Amino acid sequence: IDPPKIRCPTIKDKWAEPGKLTTRVTWDTPEGVDTADGILTDVTLKGKPSKSDFPEGLHKMSYTVFDRAGNKASCRFTIRVRVRRCSPLFPPDNGYMKCDSNGDNYGATCQFTCTGGYELQGSAARVCQSGLSWSGLDTTCAPMNINVGVRTAAALLDQFYEKRRLLVISAPTAANHNYRFQMTNLQPAQCGLDLRHVTVIELVGTYPAQVGRIRHRVLPPGLALQLRY
């Protein structure tokens, strides 16, 4: 008439594995003890079995055993899985961020890219480390630093490759009607041009008095002549 006895395992909090939100938990299946017949091994588990991967959070488990007379005994235990996390990162202004895993957990990697016309400064990729700090340096996207001191048009244009679209406007004089008409319409559209990653190059005049300009940067006359050809 006495119910059997069963004692559940005691499991301390578990930490998720690096780069994951789960961890594998293992324990020994408990045995029931009956005062009349000794050991009872036919116990029933409610919950995931041992050696399973448990996600982040609290998991309630229980074991139940019956003796031959139908008397029942149960015990309960919990498994808590914790995830080490770094402070969250955010995309830089004028850039994007793509993270694997859950984005801020130990082992997660975040990669950064900048929109056209902006150059990445700092770390292109950062990893959440075991000390709960991010590797590398803070990431920012700064406006392109266009070097107009290069010797060839090819070297100048290479700076825009896969970064910006170019709109080249060439006119014999600044008084040219078509040139003035285009610039009058382009000036209020500067915001839209930036959104579409468009850079305007102006070539005005005739060599050697011609002027080449990228926004406020003036091109050497020889470089402006190469762009025309």
C-alpha positions in Angstrom: 0.0 0.0 0.0 3.0 2.3 0.3 3.8 4.3 -2.9 7.2 3.9 -4.5 9.8 6.6 -4.2 11.7 8.3 -7.0 14.3 11.1 -7.0 14.8 13.3 -10.0 18.3 14.6 -11.1 19.4 18.0 -10.1 20.7 20.0 -13.0 22.3 23.4 -12.7 21.7 26.2 -15.3 23.2 25.5 -18.6 24.8 27.9 -21.1 24.1 27.8 -24.8 27.0 26.8 -27.0 29.0 29.4 -29.0 27.1 30.6 -32.0 23.9 28.8 -30.9 20.8 29.4 -28.8 20.7 25.8 -27.6 22.8 23.3 -25.6 22.8 19.6 -25.2 21.8 18.4 -21.7 22.6 14.9 -20.4 21.5 13.2 -17.2 21.0 9.7 -15.8 17.5 8.2 -15.8 16.4 7.9 -12.2 15.1 4.6 -10.7 12.1 4.1 -8.6 12.3 2.3 -5.2 9.5 0.1 -4.0 9.4 -1.0 -0.4 8.0 -4.4 -1.4 9.8 -5.3 -4.6 13.0 -3.2 -4.6 14.1 -1.3 -7.7 11.6 -0.2 -10.3 13.2 0.8 -13.7 10.0 1.3 -15.7 9.8 5.1 -15.3 8.1 7.5 -17.6 9.5 10.9 -18.6 7.4 13.9 -19.5 9.6 16.2 -21.6 12.6 15.9 -23.8 14.8 12.9 -23.2 18.4 13.1 -22.0 21.1 14.1 -24.6 18.6 16.4 -26.3 19.3 20.0 -27.4 17.4 22.5 -25.3 16.7 26.0 -26.5 17.0 29.2 -24.3 14.5 29.3 -21.5 13.0 27.3 -18.6 12.0 23.7 -19.3 9.8 21.7 -16.8 10.4 18.0 -16.7 8.9 15.2 -14.6 9.4 11.4 -14.1 6.6 9.1 -13.0 6.8 5.4 -11.8 4.2 2.8 -10.7 4.7 -0.2 -8.5 3.0 -3.5 -9.2 0.0 -2.5 -7.0 -0.6 0.6 -9.1 0.7 3.1 -6.6 2.3 6.1 -8.3 5.2 8.4 -7.4 6.4 11.5 -9.3 9.2 14.0 -9.2 9.9 17.1 -11.0 13.0 19.1 -12.1 13.7 22.1 -14.3 16.4 22.8 -16.9 17.2 26.5 -17.5 19.2 27.3 -20.6 20.8 30.7 -20.7 22.4 32.6 -23.6 25.5 34.8 -23.2 24.8 38.1 -25.0 26.7 41.2 -26.0 25.1 44.6 -26.0 23.2 45.0 -29.3 24.8 46.5 -32.3 23.0 48.8 -34.8 23.5 49.5 -38.5 25.7 52.6 -39.1 24.2 55.6 -40.8 24.3 55.2 -44.6 25.0 51.5 -44.1 23.7 48.0 -43.5 24.3 45.3 -41.0 23.8 41.5 -41.4 24.2 39.2 -38.4 24.1 35.4 -38.1 22.7 33.3 -35.3 20.6 35.6 -33.1 22.6 38.7 -33.7 24.0 39.4 -30.2 24.7 36.0 -28.7 28.1 34.7 -27.9 29.8 33.6 -31.2 27.5 35.6 -33.4 29.1 37.6 -36.3 27.8 40.9 -37.7 29.0 42.2 -41.0 28.7 45.7 -42.2 28.5 47.4 -45.7 28.0 51.0 -46.7 25.7 52.4 -49.4 27.1 53.8 -52.6 29.2 56.9 -52.1 30.2 56.0 -48.5 33.3 54.2 -47.4 33.5 51.8 -44.4 35.6 52.9 -41.5 36.3 50.6 -38.5 35.7 46.9 -38.6 33.8 45.2 -41.5 32.9 42.3 -39.3 32.6 42.0 -35.5 32.2 38.9 -33.3 30.5 38.6 -29.9 33.2 37.2 -27.7 33.1 35.1 -24.5 33.7 38.2 -22.4 30.5 39.6 -23.8 32.3 42.3 -25.7 32.5 42.8 -29.5 35.7 42.3 -31.3 37.1 45.0 -33.6 36.3 48.7 -33.7 33.1 50.7 -34.0 31.9 50.8 -37.6 30.9 54.0 -39.4 30.2 54.9 -43.1 31.9 58.1 -44.1 31.4 60.0 -47.4 33.8 58.9 -50.1 37.1 60.8 -50.1 37.6 61.3 -53.9 41.2 61.7 -54.8 41.5 64.2 -57.7 45.3 64.2 -57.6 45.6 61.0 -59.6 47.4 61.1 -63.0 45.0 59.2 -65.2 41.2 59.2 -65.9 41.2 55.5 -65.3 42.6 55.9 -61.8 39.9 58.5 -61.1 37.1 56.4 -62.4 38.3 53.3 -60.5 37.4 55.1 -57.3 33.7 55.0 -58.3 33.6 51.4 -59.5 30.7 49.5 -58.0 30.1 52.5 -55.6 28.6 55.3 -57.6 27.0 56.0 -60.9 28.6 58.8 -62.9 26.8 61.6 -64.9 29.3 63.5 -67.0 28.3 66.9 -68.3 30.5 68.5 -70.9 30.1 72.0 -72.3 32.3 74.4 -74.4 31.6 77.4 -72.1 29.8 78.1 -68.8 27.5 80.4 -70.8 26.2 77.5 -73.0 22.5 77.4 -72.9 22.2 73.7 -72.6 24.8 73.5 -69.8 23.0 76.2 -67.7 19.7 74.5 -68.3 21.0 71.1 -67.0 22.7 72.6 -64.0 19.6 74.6 -63.0 17.6 71.4 -63.0 20.2 69.3 -61.3 20.9 71.5 -58.3 17.5 71.1 -56.6 17.7 67.3 -57.4 20.9 66.7 -55.5 19.2 64.8 -52.7 17.6 62.5 -55.3 20.9 62.0 -57.0 22.5 60.9 -53.7 19.7 58.4 -53.0 20.4 56.9 -56.5 24.2 57.0 -55.9 24.8 59.4 -58.8 27.9 61.7 -58.9 28.0 64.6 -61.4 31.3 65.4 -63.2 31.4 68.8 -64.9 33.8 69.5 -67.8 33.5 73.2 -68.9 35.6 75.1 -71.4 38.4 74.2 -73.7 41.9 73.0 -73.0 44.0 74.3 -71.3 41.5 76.7 -69.8 38.9 74.1 -69.3 37.6 73.4 -65.7 36.7 69.9 -64.5 34.8 69.7 -61.2 33.3 67.0 -59.0 31.1 69.0 -56.6 33.6 71.3 -54.9 36.7 69.5 -56.0 38.5 70.9 -59.1 40.2 68.5 -61.5 43.6 69.2 -63.0 43.2 70.4 -66.7 45.1 67.4 -68.0 42.8 65.0 -66.1 39.7 66.8 -67.3 41.0 66.5 -70.9 41.5 62.7 -70.5 37.9 62.4 -69.3 36.6 64.0 -72.5 38.5 61.5 -74.6 
